[in-house]
Amino acid sequence: MLDSMIKIRFSKLQSRYMEVKTEAKRLMKEGDISNYIQKLSEAQKLHRQLVETFNQGSRLRLG
């Protein structure tokens, strides 16, 4: 059950990460550098959470 919860969390984080990256690209094309940098920061935090969630799942499978 915990494994399925981790998979769901990972999936949601991954979707949000992709949305934020797409938004950042749009902002860059528009030349909105300030908001672009904010989106990159948000994407970095989401990426960190994705890695942590993936590692939790790996530990469960190996443990």
Backbone as JSON Lines, residues from 0, in Angstrom:
{"i":0,"aa":"M","n":[0.82,-1.19,0.0],"ca":[0.0,0.0,0.0],"c":[0.87,1.26,0.0]}
{"i":1,"aa":"L","n":[1.91,1.26,0.82],"ca":[2.82,2.41,0.87],"c":[3.48,2.61,-0.49]}
{"i":2,"aa":"D","n":[3.82,1.5,-1.15],"ca":[4.44,1.57,-2.47],"c":[3.52,2.26,-3.47]}
{"i":3,"aa":"S","n":[2.23,1.94,-3.43],"ca":[1.29,2.58,-4.36],"c":[1.11,4.06,-4.04]}
{"i":4,"aa":"M","n":[1.19,4.42,-2.76],"ca":[1.1,5.83,-2.38],"c":[2.31,6.6,-2.91]}
{"i":5,"aa":"I","n":[3.46,5.97,-2.87],"ca":[4.68,6.61,-3.38],"c":[4.58,6.78,-4.9]}
{"i":6,"aa":"K","n":[4.04,5.78,-5.58],"ca":[3.87,5.87,-7.03],"c":[2.93,7.01,-7.4]}
{"i":7,"aa":"I","n":[1.84,7.15,-6.65],"ca":[0.89,8.23,-6.9],"c":[1.55,9.58,-6.65]}
{"i":8,"aa":"R","n":[2.27,9.7,-5.55],"ca":[2.97,10.96,-5.23],"c":[3.98,11.29,-6.33]}
{"i":9,"aa":"F","n":[4.73,10.3,-6.77],"ca":[5.72,10.52,-7.82],"c":[5.04,11.0,-9.1]}
{"i":10,"aa":"S","n":[3.95,10.36,-9.45],"ca":[3.23,10.73,-10.67],"c":[2.72,12.17,-10.61]}
{"i":11,"aa":"K","n":[2.16,12.55,-9.46],"ca":[1.66,13.92,-9.31],"c":[2.8,14.93,-9.36]}
{"i":12,"aa":"L","n":[3.91,14.62,-8.69],"ca":[5.07,15.51,-8.72],"c":[5.63,15.64,-10.13]}
{"i":13,"aa":"Q","n":[5.66,14.53,-10.84],"ca":[6.19,14.55,-12.2],"c":[5.32,15.41,-13.11]}
{"i":14,"aa":"S","n":[4.02,15.29,-12.98],"ca":[3.1,16.11,-13.78],"c":[3.29,17.59,-13.47]}
{"i":15,"aa":"R","n":[3.37,17.91,-12.2],"ca":[3.55,19.31,-11.78],"c":[4.9,19.84,-12.27]}
{"i":16,"aa":"Y","n":[5.93,19.01,-12.19],"ca":[7.26,19.4,-12.65],"c":[7.23,19.74,-14.15]}
{"i":17,"aa":"M","n":[6.57,18.91,-14.93],"ca":[6.48,19.16,-16.37],"c":[5.7,20.44,-16.66]}
{"i":18,"aa":"E","n":[4.63,20.69,-15.91],"ca":[3.86,21.92,-16.08],"c":[4.72,23.15,-15.8]}
{"i":19,"aa":"V","n":[5.47,23.1,-14.71],"ca":[6.31,24.23,-14.31],"c":[7.41,24.46,-15.35]}
{"i":20,"aa":"K","n":[8.02,23.4,-15.85],"ca":[9.06,23.54,-16.86],"c":[8.5,24.16,-18.14]}
{"i":21,"aa":"T","n":[7.3,23.75,-18.54],"ca":[6.66,24.3,-19.72],"c":[6.36,25.78,-19.52]}
{"i":22,"aa":"E","n":[5.85,26.12,-18.34],"ca":[5.57,27.52,-18.02],"c":[6.86,28.34,-18.04]}
{"i":23,"aa":"A","n":[7.94,27.79,-17.52],"ca":[9.23,28.5,-17.51],"c":[9.69,28.78,-18.94]}
{"i":24,"aa":"K","n":[9.54,27.8,-19.82],"ca":[9.94,27.99,-21.22],"c":[9.12,29.11,-21.86]}
{"i":25,"aa":"R","n":[7.83,29.13,-21.57],"ca":[6.96,30.17,-22.11],"c":[7.41,31.54,-21.63]}
{"i":26,"aa":"L","n":[7.7,31.65,-20.34],"ca":[8.14,32.92,-19.77],"c":[9.46,33.38,-20.38]}
{"i":27,"aa":"M","n":[10.35,32.44,-20.64],"ca":[11.63,32.78,-21.25],"c":[11.41,33.34,-22.65]}
{"i":28,"aa":"K","n":[10.54,32.7,-23.42],"ca":[10.25,33.16,-24.78],"c":[9.64,34.56,-24.77]}
{"i":29,"aa":"E","n":[8.84,34.85,-23.73],"ca":[8.21,36.16,-23.62],"c":[9.18,37.21,-23.07]}
{"i":30,"aa":"G","n":[10.32,36.78,-22.58],"ca":[11.31,37.71,-22.04],"c":[11.04,38.13,-20.61]}
{"i":31,"aa":"D","n":[10.18,37.4,-19.92],"ca":[9.84,37.7,-18.52],"c":[10.85,36.99,-17.61]}
{"i":32,"aa":"I","n":[12.04,37.56,-17.54],"ca":[13.16,36.9,-16.87],"c":[12.92,36.69,-15.37]}
{"i":33,"aa":"S","n":[12.33,37.67,-14.71],"ca":[12.1,37.56,-13.26],"c":[11.21,36.36,-12.93]}
{"i":34,"aa":"N","n":[10.08,36.26,-13.63],"ca":[9.18,35.13,-13.38],"c":[9.77,33.82,-13.88]}
{"i":35,"aa":"Y","n":[10.57,33.89,-14.94],"ca":[11.26,32.71,-15.45],"c":[12.18,32.12,-14.37]}
{"i":36,"aa":"I","n":[12.92,32.97,-13.71],"ca":[13.83,32.52,-12.65],"c":[13.05,31.92,-11.48]}
{"i":37,"aa":"Q","n":[11.91,32.53,-11.14],"ca":[11.07,31.98,-10.07],"c":[10.57,30.58,-10.44]}
{"i":38,"aa":"K","n":[10.16,30.41,-11.71],"ca":[9.68,29.1,-12.15],"c":[10.81,28.07,-12.14]}
{"i":39,"aa":"L","n":[12.0,28.49,-12.52],"ca":[13.14,27.56,-12.47],"c":[13.43,27.12,-11.04]}
{"i":40,"aa":"S","n":[13.3,28.05,-10.11],"ca":[13.5,27.72,-8.7],"c":[12.45,26.71,-8.24]}
{"i":41,"aa":"E","n":[11.21,26.94,-8.64],"ca":[10.13,26.01,-8.29],"c":[10.39,24.64,-8.92]}
{"i":42,"aa":"A","n":[10.84,24.63,-10.17],"ca":[11.14,23.36,-10.85],"c":[12.27,22.62,-10.14]}
{"i":43,"aa":"Q","n":[13.25,23.35,-9.65],"ca":[14.36,22.73,-8.93],"c":[13.87,22.06,-7.65]}
{"i":44,"aa":"K","n":[12.98,22.73,-6.93],"ca":[12.42,22.15,-5.7],"c":[11.61,20.89,-6.02]}
{"i":45,"aa":"L","n":[10.81,20.95,-7.08],"ca":[10.02,19.79,-7.47],"c":[10.93,18.63,-7.9]}
{"i":46,"aa":"H","n":[12.01,18.95,-8.6],"ca":[12.95,17.91,-9.02],"c":[13.56,17.22,-7.81]}
{"i":47,"aa":"R","n":[13.92,18.01,-6.81],"ca":[14.48,17.45,-5.57],"c":[13.46,16.51,-4.91]}
{"i":48,"aa":"Q","n":[12.2,16.93,-4.88],"ca":[11.15,16.09,-4.29],"c":[10.96,14.81,-5.1]}
{"i":49,"aa":"L","n":[11.06,14.92,-6.43],"ca":[10.96,13.73,-7.28],"c":[12.06,12.73,-6.95]}
{"i":50,"aa":"V","n":[13.27,13.21,-6.82],"ca":[14.4,12.33,-6.5],"c":[14.2,11.68,-5.14]}
{"i":51,"aa":"E","n":[13.78,12.47,-4.15],"ca":[13.55,11.92,-2.81],"c":[12.45,10.86,-2.83]}
{"i":52,"aa":"T","n":[11.38,11.13,-3.56],"ca":[10.28,10.17,-3.65],"c":[10.73,8.9,-4.35]}
{"i":53,"aa":"F","n":[11.5,9.05,-5.43],"ca":[12.02,7.88,-6.14],"c":[12.9,7.05,-5.21]}
{"i":54,"aa":"N","n":[13.75,7.72,-4.45],"ca":[14.63,7.0,-3.53],"c":[13.84,6.27,-2.44]}
{"i":55,"aa":"Q","n":[12.76,6.86,-1.96],"ca":[11.91,6.19,-0.98],"c":[11.35,4.9,-1.56]}
{"i":56,"aa":"G","n":[10.87,4.99,-2.8],"ca":[10.33,3.8,-3.46],"c":[11.38,2.74,-3.66]}
{"i":57,"aa":"S","n":[12.58,3.15,-4.0],"ca":[13.68,2.2,-4.2],"c":[14.03,1.49,-2.9]}
{"i":58,"aa":"R","n":[14.07,2.26,-1.81],"ca":[14.39,1.66,-0.51],"c":[13.32,0.65,-0.1]}
{"i":59,"aa":"L","n":[12.06,0.94,-0.41],"ca":[10.99,0.0,-0.07],"c":[11.15,-1.3,-0.84]}
{"i":60,"aa":"R","n":[11.48,-1.18,-2.12],"ca":[11.62,-2.39,-2.94],"c":[12.85,-3.2,-2.54]}
{"i":61,"aa":"L","n":[13.9,-2.51,-2.13],"ca":[15.13,-3.22,-1.75],"c":[15.1,-3.71,-0.31]}
{"i":62,"aa":"G","n":[14.36,-2.96,0.53],"ca":[14.34,-3.24,1.97],"c":[13.6,-4.46,2.3]}
